[in-house]
């Protein structure tokens, strides 16, 4: 699936809920479904700068695709990184760099996250794009 198709799938899933408590629960559930990150990848080098919570992001480049794994010590944050990984993992560096991540606004996350969580989400996205830029040079 393309990044646009995956984003549309997320938008459709979130549109099934009117209440933001239900949407938060979905984000928490997504975080709980994220496979645990191997402890060897929970290093200072993999910590994302700019997040209030601790968020680790590990990237692997294989067969032209970048695979992301992540973990966080905060349940909402873990769900947020899980959403980004769902959209951007297992794509080429160029697909990741070209992706307009619009689902965040379309599902209403921008208006319902605290300023610190919004900044953290932007930091997560920036780190994913940084990996894509680095791997695009190979």
C-alpha positions, 0 to 999 in steps of 0.5 A: 500500500502507498503512504497515501492509502495507509493515511486514508485507512487511518482517517477512515478508522478515526472517522468511525468515532465522534468522541475524542475519548474513543479516539484517544483509546484507539491511539492507546490501543495502537501503542499497545499493539506496537511490538516491544523494541529490542532492549539493545535498541533502547539507547541514547542514540535512538532517543528522539530529541524534543519529546517530553516522553522518552521515545526510541526510534530504530531504523533498518535499511534493507532491499531499498526500504526503511523499516522502523521500530519504536517504543516509548515510556508514555502510552499516548506517545507510543500510539503516536509513533505507532501511527507514524510507523504504520504510514512510513515504515517499509517504504523507500527513502524517497517515498518517505521524503515525498510523503505529505503526512496529512492524516494528523490534521485530518483526524483532528490530532493537531487540535487535541494534543497538548503543545508539548505532545504536538512538538514531540510528534513533529520531532518524531516525524522529523527524525523519520524524515532525517533517516530517510534523507540519510538512507537516500544518499546510499 
